[in-house]
Amino acid sequence: MKLGVCYYPEHWPRQQWAEDARLMGEAGLDLVRLAEFAWAKLEPQPGRYDWAWLDEAIEVLAGAGLEVVLGTPTATPPVWLTRQQPDILRRDKNGCFRDHGTRRHYCPNSPTYRDHSRRIVTAMAERYGQDERIVGWQIDNEFGGGSTARCYCDHCTAVFQTWLSERYGRVEQLNEAWGTIFWSQTYADWSEIGLPHDGLDKPNPSHELDYFRFASDSFVSYQQEQIDILRRLAPGRFITHNFMGLFRDLDQFDMAAALDFVTWDAYPTGNPDRWRQLLYPPGSDFSQNDPVYAYDVGEPLLINMAHDLTRGLKQAPFWVMEQQCGHINWGDINPGIRPGTPRLWTWQAAAAGADGVVYFRWRATVLAQEQYHSGLRQHDGSPGVAWGDLLRLQAERDLLAEVTAVPPTPRVALLFDYDDLWAIQLQPHRHDFDYLRHHFVFYQALSRLGIPVDIVSPQADLSRYTLLIAPTLHLDSSHLDLSGFEQSAIANLTGLLLGVRSGFKTASNKVTMDPLPGALRPLTGTTVTNWQSLPPGIGWPLDSEIPDLIGPATYWTETLQPETAVPLVRYADGTAALTENVVGNSRVYHLGWYPTLDQAIALLRYLAPRHGLTPLADRLPPGLFASQRGDYLILLNYTDQSLTAVVNGSDVVVNGRDVKIVRSA
Ligand code: GAL
């Protein structure tokens, strides 16, 4: 496992660099990431490159034994480019252009910007691509960050029209797919189609969904240009990008496909309260939340979910390219961090499948926007709060290496699809129906039960799982190859749990005219005869034989008419609420209501042994989390109290904000 740090030599006097490099070595760090915002320093005037400072920084750092990861600096175009070529600027949904003075103010579809991006990346790669001290490249920085995933400029309009013509072939087909007969929206030519900007009251959801897809594809193709250059000029070096965990505006599966591995930026105290409002059931009282996590660890479930999704992007280990190591500056409260917490976060990442953790940042900056952000060293250069943790981690490096030698191998997959997410976001039907929140119920239930899970695309390799959980497969799922259910061709798969709002729409976001759940009916062996959103306080009693799976069904209910399936749970009127259908060697469960956490736990506890799943611990008190890599069970305690797990019949005590590694074989 690699440990590293993000370093900005351009922010500090040169005389400081050697001492910084020496201290990095003293802290046991293996690598540094450099230059991802340094375009203005690397090319101060058009076509005049200044490599001397970066050459020297690399020399000093590599001389101290550190490997170097270079960032391409395209998140921050220099002012000469912005002023000479204002058509590179990104335009917001409200029509305003983003201006120079911060970052990510470019449009990925601007031909001018693409030319300049290719030019600076080519120049950098020609200079450093074969340099043996450079082990890898990070492309750009946090695509989509600061609400920049979607641009509404004229370039985007033109490229969107081409994208649509390639997708639909003939404009009549687009009219059909979008249902433009509604409200006289019919188009006669591609050039008439605009973007769903703020000037439209209630855009057509088919139009908007395609625009979201297009915006995501724009970054995929923008990134690909840089990948192509680096593959050619920097052979053998890894290429990655730093994603943003549960960020929802880009299809991270698509973005990840051409990268060697993915990384993400983990800031656990970055507004966990706002995330909790989104993820936990509407109206949750967090002051009563049990367990009470330590105040400086953030929301561990949220971070775990982001780790698990990041690992699922390529079904492979990943890195944390920016790991919070002290307080941040962009949250609501920005709590101070205590010694012990950075080590806990490092182990949390390792347990979840990280093979590298790079701390953000080396030294707290005295400059500009991030003055209040901490680093491994404080503003005055003295050790920051994480310094002692780094020294402690040095003593644990052998153990970290052993634990991370084998990737996590969950046998449950939670299916996650950005098209579905966007479609539900565009038409939630009830304002608080959120795709991520819906997934979170199942995720949290698995976590409470100690059952590891991969969060993967429906197009992933599903053969490694025994149970798939699809809280909703909302849009046309004909792309989802579940033929294995029939032929038992999906090697290990024995179960699929399918939730509400499934099979509801076509790929272009119109409601299907087929009985629900549409194309999934042969799998579920049911028909949805009625669906509804229930007002708060209204619930339907349940008649269930599954232990602890008690009613009422609330929030969203669908009544199921079994055809080949058999009911496992019924509503009070006798209609089916949960069914089981045998398909080949597998069982498909159709869940007709949006479960509470307790209901999801009861259901998954019932399904686990039926699908060969054994929890990692016999008992996990709230606040204690379990992960497995190879033979190692990793127990992480996010509270301030000691907690006791029961593993294979024995008590295992884990101190507050501490980790315990148990060798299981
Ligand atoms: C990240 C970003 C870094 C830095 C950091 C501060 O999102 O990639 O450049 O701004 O936040 O927490």
Boltz pocket constraint, residues with backbone or C-beta under 6 A from the ligand:
constraints:
  - pocket:
      binder: B
      contacts: [[A, 141], [A, 142], [A, 145], [A, 265], [A, 267], [A, 322], [A, 328], [A, 329], [A, 330], [A, 360], [A, 370], [A, 373]]
      max_distance: 6.0
